[in-house]
Amino acid sequence: MLNLALFGPPGAGKGTQSKLLLEKYNLTYISTGDILRQEIAEGSILGMKAKSIIEKGGLASDEIVVQIIEERITKDENSQGILFDGFPRTTVQAYILDGLLLRQNSSLSAMLSLEVPREQLIERMMERAKTSGRKDDTLEIIKFRLEEYENKTKPVADFYRAKGLYHPIDGTGKIEDIFHKLTETITSTLRKKWINVVLYGPPGSGKGTQAQKLAEKYNLVYISTGQLLRKELREGTEIGHKVESFMLKGEIVPDEIAISLIERKIKNHPEANGFIFKGFPRTIVQAYILDGLLLKLNQSVSVAIGIETSTLECFKRLSARGKTNNKRSYDENMELIINRLDEFFTRTQIVGDYYKKHKKFKTVDGHGSEDDIFNRLTQTIDETLTTGR
């Protein structure tokens, strides 16, 4: 899920930008200020408790705020995440937010801070005071609210900066320009999240080429069982001798061999932001095995993407590769090409059904230029990062 906290002093334009972010990312909006004003208007018990504090420009107590947020946070089941406006305002509330999101098996994705000079903030709010009708839009209270922000809320920036989640955004200029800066930062932040991708498709669909490009773009470790096995063959290792006959026929190697190679690769990259798997899993059993391997890291497959490519197109690509220096031993033999494609459609294609049941399977069109296919794949991964599904 995409959980954002929009941060900044009164008058920074959080309300305006919130509306745009909500529409773009389908988020649930939680504005403590708006909610408290609604509670006051309805004359609720919580509203009456908060009324005198808010009218003086102060901050409602944590007990009041937590009760309101906890109620709202679970209401919208179709939401792709939450946008917090006006919360957290203190480091205590930052810890509270961590706890609230942890109960949802989630966490904060980013703290976005709109930076605007003090003089401009006062000018904006005094202008708003002419039409808002809000009792807290007077010069005296405006200055008090800005002091409250400096004294109590600014330290929240340090809290999130230490966690690598704080992102200052220039809040001056045109609304659309500020929004563009926000969305660029969100996209950049999401691409640093841990993500595990299974790239799936028949031989000749371009999995290897695309997987390596995606690994570079998203800072993932590329794991190709075929590549690992070919290395063992070249080096004449014990594993290489065991798998030689399988490799020459383009058949699936025994699971225990694939597991040992993948485990070794994972252990060699403790710094990884995630992995992209090409050529594994190729069976339902291997799909369960991959779940177990990732579970050791408290991780799971984020998305399995099927590159849909016609059999004729796969034939053309494999035959063309057989005439290059990048050819595989089985690319020059039509019978082996047919055997590999048959292996995919009889044993591997059902892996897609496994991920469909877990709502983690997506498809992209595998026809067209290499760049076209890559753009479709990145769009799919970006959507997964944003929505969590």
N, C-alpha and C positions, 0 to 999 in steps of 0.2 A: 504493500500500500504506500501511497505518497502522502506523508504527513508533513505539513509545513507550518512554521510559526512565522508570521509576518510581524516584524519588529520595527520600532521607530518611534520618535516622539510624537505627541499630539500635533496634528496638522501636517504630518508627513505624507498623507495621501493613502494610508492603509486601506480605508474603506473603498476608495475608487479602484485601487489595484486588486483588492480582494474579489470584487465582482468579476473582473476579467479572468482571474485565476480560477475561480469557481467554475465558470463557463467552459474554460479550456480543458480543465483536468477532471471535471465532475466530482468535486470535493464537497464534503459537508462543512458548512461554515459555522464556526464557533467564535462569536465576538462577545466577550464578557461584558463589554459596555452596552451593546445592543440588548443582550439578554437581561441584564440587570435593569435597564430602562423599561423593558417589557414587563418584568416582574413588578416594578414600581407602578406602572400604569394599571396593571391588573390588581394591585393592592394585595399581593401575596405576602405571606409572612417574611419570606426572604427579601422581598422588595422593600418592605417597611424597615427591615433591619439595615438595608444598604442605603436607603434614601438620604438620610442626613449626611452620610459620609460622602456620597457622590456629589451632592449639591455644593459641597465645599471643595470639590476637586480632589478628594482623597481616594485611596484605594480600598475597595471592599475587602473584608477579612478573608483569609484563605479558606476558612470553614465554609463561608457562603459561596465563594467561587467554585470550590471543589464539588459541592453538592449540585450546583447548576451544570457544570461541565460533565460530571459523571452521568447525569440524566440524559444529556444531549448526545453524548459520544456513542451511544448504542442505538440511537433511533433509526438512522438511515442505513439499512442493510445493503442497499445497492450502490452505496458510495464507493468511490475508488480511493478514498482517503479523507483526511481532515485538514482544514485550513484554520489555524488558530490566529485570531486577531485580538491583541490586547492581553494575551496570556502566552507564556509566563511573564510577569512583570517584576519578579524578584527571584533570587537564586533558590529560595525555599520553594516557590512555585515551579521552578525548573525541575527540581527533584520530584515534586508532586506529579508533574506531567510525565516524567519517565515512568513513574509507578502506574499511572492511569493507562498509558499506552502498553506497558508490559502486560497488563491484564488482558489486553486485546491481542496479545502475541505480536506486538508491533513496536515501532520506535519512531523517533523524530527523524525525518529525512534531511531537513535543512532549516536553519534559522536565517531568514532573509531580512536584512536591516536596511530600511530606507533612510539615507543620510541627507538631511536638509539643514542649512544654516539657521540659527536661532531667529535672526531678524525676519527671515522669510516665513518661518513658522508662525510668528506672531502676526505678521501681515495676513497670512492665509486665514488664520482663525478669526481675526477681527472682521475680515470680509465675510466669513461664514456667519458670524454673529448677527449680521444684518438681516438674515433670512431664516436662521435655524430655529430661533425661539428657545434654544437650550439655555438653562439657567447657569450652566458652567462655561458659557461663552462670553465672559467679561474679561477685560484686560487683567484685573487683579487675579482672577482664578486661572486665567491662561498662564500667567507668569508662575503661579504656584504649581500648576500641573507640570510645567517644564522643569521646575526645580525638583519636584517629586521624581520625574523621569531621570534626571541627572543623578540624584542621590540614591535612588532605590533600584531603578530599572537598568541603568547602564551596566552595572556589574554582571547582569545576565549575559551580556556580550562576552565577557571573559569566561564565563562558565561554558558557553558553547564553542568559543574559540579554542579552548583547551581540548574539546572533543572533535575538533575539525569540522564542525557543522555551521560555523558562523560565516556569513557572506554579506559584506557591506555592499549596498547598491546606491549609486548616485540617484537621489530622489528629486532632482531638479530637472526642469525641461518639460517637454511634451509628454502627455500621458502615455501615448503609444510607444514612445522611445523608452520610457521607464519600464513599461510592460515587457518590451523586447529584452531589456537587460535582465529582468527577472526570469523570463522563460529560458534564456540562454544559460543562466546560472543553474537553473533547475535541471536542464538537460545535462550539463557538465557534471553536476553532482550525482545524478542518477547513474551515469556511466562509470562512476567509481564504486558503485555498490557491488557487493559480492553477487555473482550470477554464474550459474552452471547451465551450459547449453549443450543439448544433443542435436547434432546436425545429421539429418536422416534422409536417405534417398537412394535410388538404384545406382549401380556402377555407371559412371559417365554423367551423373547429374551435376558434377562440379563441386562436390562436398569438400574435397581437399583444398582446392584453390580458395573457396569462399571461407572455409574454417580458419585458414591462416590469416586472411585479411581481417576477419572478425576478431581474432585473438589479438591482433595488433591494435585495432581500433578501441577495444574495450579492456585492454590490458589483462587478457586472460591467458592461461597456459594452454597451449594446443596439445591435445593428446590424440594421436592417431595410432591405433593398434597396428595398422599396416606399416606405418613408418617405423614403429618400434620393432616389429618383427623383421623387417628388411635389414635393420641395423644388426640384429642378432645373426641374420644369415651372412651378412658381409664379414662380420667379425669371427664367424665360425664357432660361435659359442655352443654350449650344450643345448640351450633352448633353440638356437638356430638349426641344429641338426634334427631336433625333434619335430620342427614345424615345416621343414623344407618340402615334404611331399604335399602338405596341405596348401602351402603357398603356391606351388607350381600349378595346382589345379584350381586355385582361386576359391578354395573351400574354407569354412570356418574352423579356426584352430581350437583345440581343447580349452575349455573355460579356465582351468587352473593356470594355464600359461598366460592367457590374456590378463587374468587377475593379478598375477605376480608382476607383470610389466607395468600395469596401470598403477598399482600400489607403489611401486618404486618411483614412478614419475611424480606422483602426488607428494610423496615424502621428500623428494628433491626440491620441492617448491613450497616451503612453508609460508612464503611471503605472498602467495597468489591471492588475487581478488576473485578468483573463480577459474573454472576450466571449460574448455569447449571440446567435446568428444566427437571424433569422426571415426566411423567404422566400429563403434561400440556404443550401445548394445546392438547386436545383430539377431538376438533371439529373446523371447520372453524371459527365459532363465537369466540371461545376461542383464536384462532390465532390472530384475530383482537384485542381482549382484551389485549393479551400479548404485542402487539405493543404499545397499549396505555399506559400500565403500565411502559414500558421501556422508552417511549417518555418523561415521567415526569422526567426522569434522564438524558435526552438528549442522550439516548442510543437506541440501536435496537438489534434485534437478529443477531448475527454474522454468525452463521451456524446452520442448522438443520440436524442432522445426523440420517439416518434411519439404524437400525440394521436389516439386512435381514436374517430372520430365518424361516425355513420351519415349517408348522403347526404341523407336526409329532414331530419335535424336541421340539417345545414349549409344546406339550402335555407331552412329556417325562420329561421335566424339572419341569413343574408345579406339575406333579404327584409325582416326586421324592421329591420336596420341601414339599409336603403334609405329608411326613413321617418324617419330621425333626422338630426341635423346632422353626424354622423360618417360619413355615407354616402360611398361611393366612386362614381365615374361608372358603374361596371359593376354596382352593387347594384340598380339600378332596372329592369334589363333582364334578363328571364328567359333569353333566348337567350345573353347574355354570362355569366350565372351558370352555365348548363349548359356553356358553352365552357370556363370556368375549371376547373370540376370535372373535365371530360373531360381537360383538359391535365394535371391532377394525376394522374389514374389511368393515363394513357398514358405520361407522361414522368417524373413526379416520384416516383411510388410506388416505383419500382425503386431509388431512392436509399436506401430503408430496407434493401434487400437488400445494398447496398454496405457499410453499417455493420454489418449482421449478420455478414458475412464477417469483419469486423475485430473482432467481439465487442464492439461499442460501441453496439448498438442496444437500446433498451428501449421499452416501450409503456405508456401509461396510458389509462384510460377517460376519454373526453372528454365524457361525459354527466353531468348533474347541475349543481349550482350552481357559480358561479365559484370560490367558496372551496373546495368539495370537490375540484375539479380541481387547484387550486393546491396543496392539501395533498398530493395524490398526486404531483404533480411535485416538490415539495420532498423528499418521502420518497425518491423515486428518485434525486435529486441527492445527498442525504445518504448514501445507500447507495454511490453511485459514489465520493464523496469518501473514505468509510471503507475500501472494499475495493479501489478503483482499477479496478473493472470493474462 
